[in-house]
């Protein structure tokens, strides 16, 4: 593995967008390796909630430009937080392999869609 620079911090904006599922997982596992085995700090924007919950050590949820919630890897992200941040109801189950939550949206709130 090689990076163009040996920077301590890597900033990424949606690094998995438009990739096939296999490559999304490959990228996220590579980022985990960079943080856990090489001591890098990786800050990334992800819009896929399930990937974020399963791969991040710390989640910061933003809503209207402000921090709406912070979850570390010892805490469980709740359906209530997801509803508050994204204005959507979700069904939560636990991934049997990781023990981390998996969210399935099932109904938007009563507000009119744009």
Buried (B, 14 or more C-beta within 10 A) or exposed (E): EEEEEEEEEBEEEEBBEEEEEEEBBEBBEEBBEBBEEEEBEBEBEBEBBBBBBBBBEEBEBEEEEEEBBEBEEEEEBBBEBBBEBBEBBBEBEEEEEEEBBBBEEEEEEEEEEE
